[in-house]
Amino acid sequence: MTMHPVTIQKNTTLKESASLMADKHVGSLLVEDKGKIIGIVTEQDMVRKGIARLLDPSITPIEKVMETELMTISPDKDIFEALTMMRDYNIRHVPVIDKGKFVGFLTIKDILKIQPQLFELIVEKFELREESRKPIFGGEEGVCEVCGNYSSEIEDVDGQSVCPQCKDTL
């Protein structure tokens, strides 16, 4: 976990926050007020809750777009539990709280640095989400296991994903 994550005050503007994210190469910031973590703001929050709503980034305080319902984890939980929680709640950043006190910040990047084999769990999340977004045109899209070409009409033939051209030759 990150022991000293980048933090901002709730009255920091969207523009200042975005500049800080760019300078520090981070995708989220913890929002602090009087020494206490009161929220988190991610790149997605800034785009979906700020820019998409046409809020002026130069005057809009981050508290207008930050998430205040924080999912947290304790330091005694293992990495698999943290990643499962991230997957289940569709989040990539989790404050680590020990006995009510902020002690660190855990991100998917942190997890993959020390447990790269858990990558499959993350991929599963994205595959499930993308699957529901894709239209189906008579079959599914994908790569034909016979010819290796991409097709928008892949079909399962005897356990093999094949395109219409290769289906005719089987």
C-alpha positions in Angstrom: 0.0 0.0 0.0 1.0 3.6 -0.4 1.9 5.0 3.0 1.7 8.7 2.0 -0.9 9.2 -0.8 -1.5 12.5 -2.5 -4.2 14.4 -0.6 -6.1 17.7 -1.2 -8.4 19.9 0.6 -12.2 19.9 -0.2 -12.1 23.4 -1.6 -9.4 22.6 -4.1 -10.7 23.2 -7.7 -11.2 20.5 -10.3 -8.5 22.2 -12.4 -6.0 22.2 -9.5 -6.8 18.6 -8.7 -6.4 17.5 -12.3 -3.0 19.3 -12.5 -1.9 17.6 -9.3 -2.9 14.2 -10.6 -1.0 14.8 -13.8 2.1 16.1 -11.9 2.1 13.1 -9.5 1.0 10.5 -12.1 -1.9 9.3 -10.0 -5.5 8.4 -10.8 -7.1 9.5 -7.5 -6.7 11.9 -4.7 -7.8 11.6 -1.1 -9.8 14.6 0.2 -8.8 15.8 3.6 -10.5 18.2 6.0 -8.9 19.0 9.4 -6.6 16.0 9.2 -9.4 13.5 8.5 -10.0 11.7 5.2 -13.5 12.8 4.1 -13.6 11.5 0.5 -11.9 10.4 -2.6 -11.9 11.8 -6.1 -10.9 9.8 -9.1 -10.3 10.7 -12.8 -13.7 9.1 -13.5 -15.4 11.3 -10.9 -13.9 14.4 -12.4 -15.1 13.5 -15.9 -18.5 12.1 -15.1 -19.6 14.4 -12.3 -17.7 17.5 -13.3 -16.8 17.9 -16.9 -19.9 16.0 -18.3 -22.1 18.3 -16.2 -20.3 21.3 -17.6 -19.1 22.5 -14.2 -16.4 25.1 -14.6 -13.1 23.4 -13.6 -11.4 26.6 -12.6 -14.0 27.5 -9.9 -15.7 24.2 -8.9 -14.4 22.8 -5.6 -13.6 19.1 -5.6 -16.1 18.5 -2.8 -18.8 18.9 -5.6 -17.6 15.7 -7.4 -15.8 13.6 -4.7 -17.2 10.4 -3.4 -17.9 10.5 0.3 -19.1 7.0 0.9 -15.7 5.4 1.2 -15.1 1.7 1.0 -12.2 0.9 3.3 -10.2 -2.1 4.4 -8.2 -2.9 7.5 -4.5 -3.7 7.2 -5.1 -7.3 8.6 -7.1 -8.3 5.5 -5.2 -10.1 2.7 -4.7 -8.8 -0.8 -7.1 -11.3 -2.3 -9.9 -9.9 -0.1 -9.0 -6.4 -1.1 -9.1 -7.2 -4.8 -12.3 -9.1 -4.4 -13.9 -6.0 -2.7 -12.5 -3.8 -5.5 -14.0 -6.1 -8.1 -17.4 -6.4 -6.4 -17.8 -2.6 -5.8 -16.2 -1.6 -9.1 -13.5 0.5 -7.4 -9.7 0.7 -7.9 -8.6 2.6 -4.8 -9.2 1.7 -1.1 -8.2 3.7 2.0 -6.7 1.4 4.6 -8.1 2.2 8.1 -6.7 0.7 11.3 -8.8 1.3 14.5 -10.5 4.3 12.9 -7.2 5.9 11.8 -6.0 6.3 8.2 -2.8 4.3 7.7 -2.4 4.0 3.9 -4.0 3.7 0.5 -4.3 0.5 -1.6 -4.7 0.6 -5.4 -4.9 -2.1 -8.0 -1.4 -1.1 -9.2 -0.1 -1.8 -5.7 -1.7 -5.2 -5.6 -0.4 -6.2 -9.1 3.2 -5.1 -8.2 3.3 -7.7 -5.4 0.8 -10.3 -6.6 0.8 -10.3 -10.4 -1.0 -13.7 -10.5 -4.2 -11.9 -9.3 -4.4 -10.2 -12.7 -6.9 -12.9 -13.8 -9.4 -11.7 -11.2 -9.1 -8.1 -12.6 -9.5 -9.4 -16.2 -12.6 -11.3 -15.2 -14.2 -8.1 -13.9 -13.6 -6.3 -17.2 -14.6 -9.2 -19.3 -18.0 -9.5 -17.5 -18.6 -5.7 -17.8 -17.7 -5.6 -21.5 -19.7 -8.7 -22.3 -22.9 -6.9 -21.3 -22.1 -3.9 -23.4 -21.5 -5.7 -26.7 -24.3 -6.2 -29.2 -24.8 -9.6 -30.6 -25.2 -9.9 -34.4 -26.3 -13.5 -34.9 -23.2 -14.6 -33.1 -20.6 -13.1 -30.9 -17.6 -11.1 -32.0 -14.1 -12.5 -31.6 -11.2 -14.3 -33.3 -11.8 -17.5 -35.3 -9.9 -20.4 -33.8 -9.5 -21.9 -37.3 -8.2 -19.1 -39.5 -7.2 -16.6 -36.8 -9.2 -13.7 -38.3 -11.5 -11.4 -36.4 -15.2 -11.7 -37.1 -18.3 -10.0 -35.8 -20.2 -13.3 -36.2 -18.2 -16.0 -34.3 -20.2 -19.1 -33.5 -19.5 -22.1 -31.3 -19.1 -25.3 -33.5 -18.2 -28.4 -31.5 -16.5 -26.3 -28.8 -14.6 -24.2 -31.2 -15.1 -20.5 -32.0 -15.3 -20.1 -35.7 -16.2 -17.5 -38.3 -18.9 -18.1 -41.0 -16.3 -18.8 -43.7 -14.6 -21.5 -41.6 -17.9 -23.0 -40.4 -18.7 -23.9 -44.0 -15.4 -25.8 -44.4 -15.8 -27.9 -41.2 
